[in-house]
Amino acid sequence: MNKKLSSLICVALIVIISIPIISIAFAGKPDRGPLEKIVFIHYKKGYGKPEGTPGKPPKVGEGDYKLLVKGAKWKTTEPIVIDPDNPDGLSEAFIVSAITASVNEWDDGTYSDWGGVPIDLFGGHSTVHDATFDTVTPDGRNEILFGDYQQEGVIAVCIVWGYFGGRPSGREIIEFDIMFDTDFDWGDATVNPEVMDLQNIATHELGHGAGLGDLYRPRTSEETMYGYSEYGETKKRTLESGDIAGIQFLYGE
């Protein structure tokens, strides 16, 4: 496919897959559902907005936010693992810098103190050269890597693992993996507007990892969690009112 298109728009397809762990009969709603995964697949324009997007978008101030699943959030401290190997010749230093800048947008106490819980959700990282994109079972690492997704038009994929059923208070995110598709040119769009901006897309994908879903309403088009992106786009690098409201709703102000 032509990797030099000057304008490309993507849309996130969300699929929920349950992995049965144990079957127990409950008199009421169970506190903890089975281990599940939610897959966000970002396509180019033409595939259309998927049906069955989970979560409802509450109206908040000037913008909206959408939850991954009501009550699903992080309850433990988790670092991230970055695999910088890529076919575009991007340096490890650039990749780590772009991703940690995206991380800081979500972890910055200006937006949320994660509810006062001693959790540094995206704080701390390590670099490896053996990251895997876990599609069958989680492996205990929040991995970010480049890879060739075997489907045309896919820009990035984020898989979020957790317990999304049962009572909302028992729901929990336990892992996420993010893969940037090597079908596209990646880099810094402030230098070259014909590339997919790594920091821009990473910030959006990390929002899924934190517990937020995609937005599609035209009025939310400036939010980081808006479900469409383009080559050369950088506006998702910084959070907007709905993004901030969503993360504060989950983790407190």
Stockholm file with secondary structure:
# STOCKHOLM 1.0

chainA/1-253         MNKKLSSLICVALIVIISIPIISIAFAGKPDRGPLEKIVFIHYKKGYGKPEGTPGKPPKVGEGDYKLLVKGAKWKTTEPIVIDPDNPDGLSEAFIVSAITASVNEWDDGTYSDWGGVPIDLFGGHSTVHDATFDTVTPDGRNEILFGDYQQEGVIAVCIVWGYFGGRPSGREIIEFDIMFDTDFDWGDATVNPEVMDLQNIATHELGHGAGLGDLYRPRTSEETMYGYSEYGETKKRTLESGDIAGIQFLYGE
#=GR chainA/1-253 SS CCTTCSCCCEEEEEEEEEECCCCCCCSSCCSSCCEEEEEEEEEETTSCCCSCCCSCCCEETTEECCBSSTTCCBCSCCCEEECCCCTTCCCHHHHHHHHHHHHHHHHCTTTCCGGGCSCCTTCCEEECSCCCCCSSSCCSCEEEEEECCSSTTEEEEEEEEEECSSCGGGCEEEEEEEEEETTSCEECTTTCTTSEEHHHHHHHHHHHHHTBCCBCCGGGTTSTTBSCCCTTCCGGGSCCHHHHHHHHHHHCC
#=GC SS_cons         CCTTCSCCCEEEEEEEEEECCCCCCCSSCCSSCCEEEEEEEEEETTSCCCSCCCSCCCEETTEECCBSSTTCCBCSCCCEEECCCCTTCCCHHHHHHHHHHHHHHHHCTTTCCGGGCSCCTTCCEEECSCCCCCSSSCCSCEEEEEECCSSTTEEEEEEEEEECSSCGGGCEEEEEEEEEETTSCEECTTTCTTSEEHHHHHHHHHHHHHTBCCBCCGGGTTSTTBSCCCTTCCGGGSCCHHHHHHHHHHHCC
//
